Amino acid sequence: MSVDTVSLTGWGRTAPTTALRFRPRSHEEAAATVRGCGPRGSIARGLGRSHGDAAQNAGGSVLDMTALDRIRTIDAGAGVVVCDAGVSLHRLLEVLLPLGWFLPVAPGSRYITVGGAIGSDVHGDNHRAAGTFSRHVTEFELLTADGGIRTVRPGTPLFDATAGGMGLTGVILSTTLRLHPVATSLMSVDTERALDLDDLMTRLAAGSRRATYASAWVDLTARGRSTGRGVLTRGEHAPLYALPAHARRTPLAFRTAPPPAAHLPVPDLLPGGLLGRMSATAFNELRYRRAPRSRTGELQRISAFLHPMDGLPHRNRMPARGGFVHYEFTVGDRRAETLRRIVGQLSQRRVPSFTAVLKRFGRSDPGWLSFPEPGWGLALDLPAGLPGLGRFLDRLDEEVAAAGGRVCLTNDSRLRPDALAAMYPRLAEFRELRAESDPNGAFRSDLSRRLSL
Ligand SMILES: Cc1cc2nc3c(=O)[nH]c(=O)nc-3n(C[C@H](O)[C@H](O)[C@H](O)COP(=O)(O)OP(=O)(O)OC[C@H]3O[C@@H](n4cnc5c(N)ncnc54)[C@H](O)[C@@H]3O)c2cc1C
């Protein structure tokens, strides 16, 4: 097992902290690390795609799980895979798609691990149809604070605390996952432009009833009558007959898309500066105008439709110096007014965000700290150095909490602990389970200390 001392951040590159990083190659090595972790505790880390500080542990241990990356068995008849927690969704797709199976839930990046997908209970653009990732997990092996390994199944408190539990109930070592059958590796995609936020919300609500996958990009730099305008995309896995003859020869080939934005250079945002605002506004204008007013049935690779950010060169994904704050919240259908007000405020401030995504969420998931709630979800990236950003987002948190909504923990880097209990009604149960199963605090992270999880 390799061990080194490293400075770690989340994907947003804010708040680096130093930890002892262990890279276990077996369950025994992982167990030994947890048993010997010392007073600052330990936390599992996958591919570090959470935007905030969930997979960091200042002065403690971090278990990099990426060496435990075996796909153990595939039942190609029933569509069930058993794999180590460190295997990435990208690797699963490489192996499973040619067999006619797809992930039941695919978040916006496929460069995440299965352990991270359960630890954050991730959602995709098909949440209304499929719920979160953990809904499709039939069991996992969990390394707990006493160094023992438990098999955990749905319907138990330990399962519901671990799904979305941000690695704080233990280290997931392996899992059994039910898959979704597909006939091709392409998506049939419809695109529509919306004139303003109301138009976008109406189209997205209708779109997500009609299609399995739906989400919308919101132009947060547009103002006046265009406030909240955007582009809606919805998609289905394409049936075989929809493919042109040449593509029917290898309908299940998994191809990643070339970088999609070669013709759309992402602006180099200076935190909060005029240039940042101007370039984000110009970029968004270009993006909006280039989108078709209405187009149906376009065939796109899965990677282009579901993971467009993965195709961008790293420099473009992380342009702002000082890193990004990823702000993601949900509010219920009856509180759509809160969403309108927040979009209005963001647009009024002309925040230089070019990645804002609006989604519809379906029924709640069993995870005690799972994020989606029935209604609306909005996610956006903001340069961390934007003047007054902390105070501005604190005020948005208050609005979200007052509307019964919540901020997403896996992408959070700045929420205050007092806001948390109102957002996550099962927080007390989570803390109780942690106190009982991990009295000495074997599992801790920068997130858990910041939010007293
Ligand atoms: C471009 C982009 C798009 C994204 N889109 C979405 C989206 O659409 N929907 C969504 O829900 N999320 C989305 N995310 C967030 C991302 O899917 C989650 O943060 C995910 O958990 C990252 O997985 P990871 O393997 O990188 O885990 P890390 O970031 O390393 O860790 C995340 C959390 O999982 C825990 N964890 C990791 N491995 C284990 C394990 N083996 N056992 C127990 N706990 C573990 C960690 O302790 C930590 O709390 C996106 C991120 C990016 C960068």
The ligand as a Gaussian input file, in Angstrom:
#p B3LYP/6-31G(d) Opt

LIG

0 1
 C      -18.492000      17.777000     -13.956000
 C      -19.243000      17.206000     -12.784000
 C      -20.589000      16.927000     -12.910000
 C      -21.299000      16.370000     -11.833000
 N      -22.621000      16.099000     -11.995000
 C      -23.321000      15.539000     -10.984000
 C      -24.687000      15.176000     -11.140000
 O      -25.270000      15.363000     -12.214000
 N      -25.332000      14.621000     -10.092000
 C      -24.691000      14.368000      -8.893000
 O      -25.336000      13.837000      -7.979000
 N      -23.404000      14.692000      -8.715000
 C      -22.708000      15.269000      -9.725000
 N      -21.386000      15.592000      -9.553000
 C      -20.772000      15.305000      -8.255000
 C      -20.141000      13.899000      -8.213000
 O      -20.894000      12.972000      -8.945000
 C      -20.103000      13.396000      -6.772000
 O      -19.445000      14.333000      -5.963000
 C      -19.435000      12.042000      -6.604000
 O      -19.588000      11.604000      -5.272000
 C      -17.938000      12.070000      -6.913000
 O      -17.429000      10.756000      -6.827000
 P      -15.904000      10.512000      -6.529000
 O      -15.591000       9.075000      -6.764000
 O      -15.074000      11.482000      -7.252000
 O      -15.877000      10.759000      -4.963000
 P      -15.089000      11.855000      -4.087000
 O      -15.332000      13.194000      -4.620000
 O      -13.695000      11.426000      -3.928000
 O      -15.894000      11.683000      -2.707000
 C      -17.228000      12.137000      -2.600000
 C      -17.854000      11.603000      -1.303000
 O      -18.026000      10.189000      -1.420000
 C      -17.368000       9.534000      -0.333000
 N      -16.784000       8.290000      -0.829000
 C      -15.973000       8.120000      -1.908000
 N      -15.636000       6.818000      -2.017000
 C      -16.222000       6.172000      -0.982000
 C      -16.235000       4.812000      -0.527000
 N      -15.563000       3.852000      -1.170000
 N      -16.924000       4.522000       0.591000
 C      -17.626000       5.476000       1.253000
 N      -17.667000       6.766000       0.863000
 C      -16.967000       7.104000      -0.235000
 C      -16.279000      10.509000       0.126000
 O      -15.924000      10.291000       1.474000
 C      -16.978000      11.842000      -0.079000
 O      -17.781000      12.131000       1.023000
 C      -20.639000      16.119000     -10.597000
 C      -19.273000      16.414000     -10.470000
 C      -18.573000      16.953000     -11.556000
 C      -17.107000      17.255000     -11.406000

